[in-house]
């Protein structure tokens, strides 16, 4: 299954991920709690980078691979979050190991 078969759509209110098998995941911007990138050593034959967007509730969040359709739109919007760590994204893009990179975390209320 190709990474591009994941369709991620960014709107003013939420991010919606349409997985290839038909599952739809979503997280409202207001509920976004953390943004992580998880890498592994399966590339170039496997999917070696995954975006993890955690929401505040059990049903709130998205997980999609690097190379997903709409990934660039998501990244551009995420970069507007206060304190978003572009260095973590750069490190993740170059990683060939099993690692998690915290790119952003909401301030505790």
Secondary structure, DSSP 8 states (H G I E B T S, - for coil): --GGGSEEEE-SSEEEEE-TTS-EEEEEGGGEEEEEEEE-S-TTTS--EEEEEEESSTT-EEEEETT-BTHHHHHHHHTTSTT--HHHHHHHHT--SSEEEEEEE----
